[in-house]
């Protein structure tokens, strides 16, 4: 579970929203005038069973507790996460405490290089021809790190394990199942 998931799992969206907007119960949900635009009839709904909110009025937006705090308080993602983590008692990792992130970064770099080599190989001839038809040349493929995933489902896993990554790391990074 990520830190973001941990914070979200400890939040009650009704509590988070009601700290900023007066809510009225309406069946299994809650409603209020939308805090993000002027209105006379409540179109803002909070759904406790889904831990989500939605404006059915002019905003036509919705989200979870984190996105609500971001929008209501005009905060960036990191600032809103810090605020909610403090509120829920979830410790956030300090900068520099990211060995797992560095491992994931390395896995993704190795996977990207593998896909790029596959595109450049004979396996990638059809894909390169298609790219040329679409106006993408070799420089664009390199600049945007475009690659090709082989049809063989195990070749990436085999390549990355040869590069020294464990299967557990690959699964944790979301690269293989």
Secondary structure, DSSP 8 states (H G I E B T S, - for coil): --HHHHHHHT--HHHHHHTTS--EEETTEEEE--TTS--SS--EEEETTTTEEEE-SSS--EE-HHHHHHHHTT--HHHHHHHHHHHHT-----TT--HHHHHHHHHHHHHHHHHHHHHHSGGGHHHHHHHHHTT--HHHHHHTT-----SSTTHHHHHHHHTT--HHHHHHHTS--
